[in-house]
């Protein structure tokens, strides 16, 4: 087993315990600091910023649970493992509620101690790796934070893919963070000093998409008043991210296949061949194998794209991440709106855990943002959540929230969510909802949304 890396702060007033812990942790490759009181612990927390904190519940100057609460306030991201010689179920439950990662008893079993510390540090490493995906990204993309095995596997595969020059196909439902992962692969690759260019294949007509990808010559079509370089040309040396690749036209599939084979193309209306060196990362929420069987997608193009495929799990399959993500978004939007939201009520958490989140991480972020903008704080309460997140409840006639009010609210929520997913594109939203664009426009006007 590879040596551990990182730093641990041991908070215990028993020097013998501290010596045992320090020796064992340093033998595992960790750097150990120590504190014999709460005050020393707070000072060391600020000066050393340890990756992990081992905290004794019986402190000489205060109760360890009070120290834990203060640590959560000062350094909410620090992982804490509680220690005690007199463990009770009640203490363990209270420690977990206050944010402790684990609870171990004295005397320690050395192997169990190391295993617990290892798991805690691996969790922190995963969080740092996934949080890295969000740095300097466009604000449209939500941070993907998680501790689930499926997400860890996706991150690990993304890192491996980044070290290669191969084409990558990202699979997953809308809102799972496919573009985020595409950007991460680019940033982890040797191309990270060059351009990352993202193109939404479903947001443009066939002709416009072809022009966006490959550019056009002056006079190639009506309105082509000057030469335009395409994204493939502009991203030379870098990465091109093709979102919703399953929706491109058969004609464009042929041109893209040729490009993937030859790494060269012609501008629309041009005759000269242009060679470029770009890495392609494609993404889709569709079953491309099914599309191939249906004759809607070229099999040879699918195999060219599907060199390395990474499946991003929907939020309903990693429920353990919901509250962690919600806490992150709560902190983020509280800072943005300058509101003092500090926690989520237990009944609101329960409803969030029971909801399937069809819009995935993007939907969760939107729900928390809405709650922060419309709520008062400092606690996000049940009534701050939109109706769709709540389990079926009786209509509240007393305050006028009747059946008709509920239907109207549901329509508004559906339209707003769909428009958020399509970034305001009404035609695309109407298609997703299965209605005509003209009907959607009338409905929005009737609901006061237009």
C-alpha positions, 0 to 999 in steps of 0.5 A: 500500500502506497505511503500516505501524504498530507498533514494531521493535527493531533489534539489531545492533552495526553502526551503518551497518546500524542507520541503513539499517534505521531510515531504511527502517522509519521511512519505512514508518511504523514506530517504530524502537528500536535496541540494540547488544548483548544486554543492551541488547536485553533492556532495550529489550524490557522498556521498549518492548515492541516488536511486532517484533525484527530480531536479528543472529545475530553479536553482540559479547557473545554468539551471536545464537541464544542471544539468541533463546532468551532472548527466547523465554523472556522474551517468547514472543509477540514476533516475531523476524526473524533477520539475518546476512551468512553464512547457512547452511541449518543456521542457518536451520533452527535459528533456525526451531526456536527460534521465529524468524519468518523469516531474512534475509541481508545485504546487504538487498534493501529491498523484500524487507525491507519485505515480510518485516516487513509480513508479520510485523506483519500476522501479529501484528495478526491474532493480536491481533485473534483473541486479542481474541475471548477477553477476558472471555469465559465460560471454556467457550469456547476461544480461537481463535488462528491464522494461516491465511488462512481464519481471517483471512478469517473474522475480517475478515468478522466485523468488517465484520458487526459494523459493520452491524445485519444478522442473521448466520449462523455456519456450521461444525463443532462446536468451531470457535468459533461462539459466540466469534465471535458474542460478538466481533461483539457486542463490536465493534458499537455494541450492545457496552454492552448484553446478549449473551444466548446460547441453546442451541436443542438443549438445551431442549424445544420449550415450554421454548425458546419460554418462554426466547425469548419469556417467559410470563405467570403461569399460562400452563402448569403450573408458571408461577407468575409472569410471566417475561421471555424472552431477547428482552425481556431483551436489548433493545438488545443481541444474542441468539445462537441456537446450533444454530438448525437444530434448532428445531421447525417451530412455533418456526420460524414464531414466530421468522420473525414476530419477525425480520419484525416485531421483536415477539412475544407471551409464552406465554399472553399477548395483548399485543404486545411490540416489542424492538430486538435483533440476531440471530446464529444458528449451526449445524453443519448444512447448512441448505440441505439441511434446506430441501430436505428440508422440515425448515427453512423456506426463508423463515426461512433467507433471513431468517437468512442475510443475512451468513453466515460459515463457520468452518474446521474444524481439519483445514483449517488444520493450520498452526494446530494447534501454535500453538493447542496451545502456547497451551493448554499455557501456559494450563493450565500456569498454571491447574494451577501446573505447569511445562509448557514444550514439546511433544515432537517425536513428540507434535507429529507425532501431533497434526499427523496427527490430524484433530481432529473436535472441532476447537479445543474437542477440542484444548483438552481434549486439552492440558488432560488432558495437563497435568492427568495429566502430569508436565512439563516436556515434554508427551510422546507418552504424555500424549496420549489413544489416539484422537490416536495413529496405530494402534499395536500393543497393548502386552501387556507392560504389560497394554494388550491389545486389550480394554484398548484397546477399553475406553480407546476407549469411555471416550475417546468418551464423555468427549469427547461429554459434553464437547461436550454439556456433560454432557447425557447425552440429547444425547450418546446422540443424537450417539453413535447409542445409546439413553440407557439403554444409555449409562447402563449402559455408563457404569456398566460403565466406571466413569464414572457 
